[in-house]
Amino acid sequence: MPRSARPKLVRDKIPELLMRSGRRPVFRRVSGDELKEYVSAKILEEAKEFAASSEIEELVDLLEIVCFRFQLEGFSVQDAQDLMVRKRQERGGFEGGVVLQSVESL
């Protein structure tokens, strides 16, 4: 039976779904700083999966794990949106497609 190459954070119902399919998952629950570490790794994993596939479901997975990280940091999604609006007002958004090539000293 193939095993995951390394431990990784999965959705809460994955162990149950694996058991229903006749497999036996080996898992543990984490919390605190260890959970934050796994969440950070999951953010990178989901970003890479989206970059490789451009599938909207992968982008949704990325959004969900980012929102969960906000929660772990004590921020609501509304707090994050408010900060996003402030940064957009101060520095702009990304809609212009501006790619910085280099910066030269004056």
C-alpha positions, 0 to 999 in steps of 0.5 A: 500500500503506497504511503504519503512521502511525508506527513502533511496537513489534510482536510478534517474528513480525509481519514474518514473518507480513506477508511470508507474506501477500505484503507487505514490512515495513520494520523495524529492531530497537531495544534499550536506552533506545530499546526502553524508550521503545517499550515504554512507548508500547506499554503506553499503546497496549494500555491504550487498546485495552483501554479502547475494546474491553474485550476480554480479548485486549487485556487479555492483550496489555497484561499481556504488554507490562507483563511484558516491561517488568518484564524490561527493568527487571531484575524478574521477574513474581514480583518484581512479584507480591511487590510487588503483595502488599505494596502490597495489604497496606499500601493495599488493593486495588481490589475495593471500588470506592472512587472518591475524589471530593476531599480536603479540608484539616482 
